[in-house]
Amino acid sequence: MSEQPSTAGPPIIEFHSVSKWYGHVIGLNNLSLELPSGVTGLLGPNGSGKSTLLQLATGQLRPSQGAVRVLGHRPWNNAGLNRFIGLCPEQDAFFEWMTGRRFLTDCALMGGLGRRGARAAAERALELVRMTEPAGRPIRGYSKGMRQRIKLAQALVHDPPVLFLDEPLTGTDPVARRELIDVILEWGRQGRTVLVSSHIFHEVQAMTRSIVLLNRGRLVAVGDVRQIRDLIDKHPHRIVLKSPSPRALAAKLVRCDDVVGVELKRDDGAIVVETRLPDRFYTRLVDLALEGDTPIEEVYSDDDNLEAVFKYLVNP
């Protein structure tokens, strides 16, 4: 699994012996990686170096050593490259008083489009992420899922060929997840290069077969999703659900044959579900979320099973 994915053309994203450290803390450690066009998943637990890698690739950080190339150019101190890359950051950074439409239009203007072109680009991006209707409202009133959609829209509004998405589905409900995954798949089909980070394996698997695994700043594995899937499926999956009706949802989940355990967390009302058949479970979530008595507001995965796989890979 250490071999690079085969490419039909030159690599779009390149890391050559790249390290990044913050004082005594290592963000990335001697990482070499070449990625082609298409969608690639970047997987790792919190603190693995995913965000550092994306910040180096988008010119937000300068490597401590080694060389980074995107489309053949160094991202650091290269403002001209911003026209050709898009970033959906993990953290929100909005002018809360702006409407979604105004925010996207201004992003398009900063991306080099003229006023008429920027307005048209904003409308196309809003339609793509299904945010046309609430686009005239201030962002401060948006739900977490709506904010995620607007962040994805601003990454694409200036029509860049390369996209970097940092945990783009965090905080979204199951229906929004499915819709946004379809958007990302379409970007790949259009020939764009998309690097999308997540710590939820099955989320990434729905987007691509090509994945990169990081742990503690090191490259652990690069390869086909099926090889790493075989390792991860040896371990139970812990999935956290948030719902305004946690007990009613838990009562439904305990009757599912793919669920081996359900735990109600007293601190925030969330439900922790353990399953050994995550594909079947995630498919069922969309139907459950649409039932009126058990809405699901948020889904995320614990890092437990990924940590177990990383330990297995690093210390076989």
Order of alpha helices (4+ residues) and beta strands (2+ residues): beta-beta-beta-alpha-beta-beta-alpha-alpha-alpha-beta-alpha-beta-alpha-beta-beta-alpha-beta-alpha-beta-beta-alpha-beta-alpha
